[in-house]
């Protein structure tokens, strides 16, 4: 299937949800494949996933429409290894079977959030991604996806005889490695405070704050109580050299992790950067060391130079991936 082809996404009216630590996003997929009644709820406003779902259904769907829902697909920010699912960065958990019965669904699909994002990549239109650097995607080759947000999501997509298979994982929790002396100093300081310094510890919203505070501490400069959004704000970024270095290091270290993912998957179909942080950086990210560090793998540089890297600009890629997953299951059943 060519990128941007969505001809196979039509299915019965279904509920789609992207459940993260910060936001719970809901939408209904119509029988023609269109998204309707999209709403974003702040996760912290609800004590449980059930209460967030109830709030969405009560406000957005008449009871008759709720009863017509036959299927649902949820993406969750955490591992999905059995019937019991718990979010990594939000104290929500649920049973897949119990939630399916509660919603009276015939089909209910629950996947890791970046498995859903990965499944969306073949369906992106050209104007829903921005290429960073060179390279050209090879058709029907593995694709990698990662994205900093509340955490660091990582996933993949590999070709199969009847389409694509997602590769879910928790790659954001892999150990972060330094690429130069400044990064070594950062990691040394962070290891003194945390038992494990993962990629997510640096490459996430909380990671931006920890990275800024650590750089300030190393240089003996008082840190300002910035939020992640303030650190990446263009005005603050230009005025505060430590915010600037924080963002620069963030982009470079993300390039290191993206290059690792490309090598691990053999992702000649491309590496896609999604999540809530990078798309908002715009030209700053494009001009950063991300691509240089992506390729900086010694004798594997020529191999990585051929692999394209993209920033996903589609506002809800998990929705697109979940709709594709539901449609694939429905067509396979037929």
Secondary structure, DSSP 8 states (H G I E B T S, - for coil): --TT--TT---SSEEEEEE-SSEEEEEEE-TTS-EEEEEEEEGGG-SSHHHHHHHHHHHH--HHHHHH--EEEEEESS---SSEEE-SSSS-EEEHHHHHHHTT-SEEEEEEHHHHHHHHGGG--GGGEEEESS----TTS-EEEEEESSSEEEEEEEEETTEEEEEE--GGGSB---SSHHHHHHHHHHHTT-S--BHHHHSSHHHHHHHHHHHHHHHT-------HHHHT-HHHHHH-HHHHHHHHHHHHHHHHHHHHHHHHHT-TT-EEEESSSHHHHTHHHHTSSHHHHHH-SGGGHHHHHTS-EEEE--TTHHHHHHHHHHHHHHHHH-
